[in-house]
């Protein structure tokens, strides 16, 4: 009997504690101080000390969840938001928060699942489509989400940029141009979008527009990409001197590529400056050839060797040497002629090429010793 009475008293005391806790007024000034000083962790602890752990108070749970999220306590924040989600499953704000938390914790699958729930509840939710596009690995799926987001908000610069760049990769230049043109009309001072439009406008032959926009952008910032696009527009408008002048500036900055050098070559040729045209034509060729191409030929020749296709192997090794001297190729040709093809004269030649081409004394110690020994042996065997 006493045990039953004791349990009853305990139950009453616990109930009173919960009632008192729930009716206790929050010190709003204290809480506001935590918020203003961004002490969100302390704010969460304070709220948790006011409300019982099993509280169903949506406002309290949301506040605790938010404070924990802002404090970086993502696991705790997710637990509180999950409680809110159970009580109020169709709350878009809660679903966005749960998606964000899962994204930050690396669980993209869950993040996308929450966004899908949002789209089911609100098929016109721009933010959900925008975020789904960011999470999409499949190009076609990403494009569909970007399209929907852009239809809902053509002014958003991030979506407009991503959608335009996607169309640009697909070589759908007019669609890319139209997307950017619309977004720029809604934000005329967005230099990022204006710059993104330049290469697309060049593709569409809108050279005067590129020149007008490019010159304006260069007054704000000397951007190398803008200079590159502007130089192309000058070339196609037959203003070869301006094209060269602009690309010379890039060259002096150490910025050059195959395309820039090619346009300089053609510009000098149009101006009948054949000496400079020849110089830049050679520079274009040199830039177009990979510095590692001889290694690629060496790899291919090695495959032919493994297949015992020795004529193809020697031809391929020598093709690699047309792009510059290469110690690997000299050494491999020496061995091929020496060991496999039994052509000592050729073997000596390539071993000597290898030894004269300054091989690394430490890294190639064994190869140097072997080539030196074989040269001596082959010469003495004559």
Secondary structure, 3 states (H helix, E strand, C coil): CHHHHHHHHHHHHHHHHHHHHHHCCCCHHHHHHHHHCCCHHHHHHHHHHHCCCCCCCHHHHHHHHHHHHHCCCHHHHHHHHHHHHHHCCCCHHHHHHHHHHHHHCCCHHHHHHHHHHHHHHCCCCHHHHHHHHHHCCCHHHHHHHHHHHHHHCCCCHHHHHHHHHHHHHCCCHHHHHHHHHHHHHHCCCCHHHHHHHHHHHHHCCCHHHHHHHHHHHHHHCCCHHHHHHHHHHHHHCCCHHHHHHHHHHHHHCCCCCHHHHHHHHHHHHHCCCHHHHHHHHHHHHHHHCCCCHHHHHHHHHHHHHHCCCHHHHHHHHHHHHCCCCCHHHHHHHHHHHHHHCCCHHHHHHHHHHHHHCCCCCCCCHHHHHHHHHHHHHHHHCC
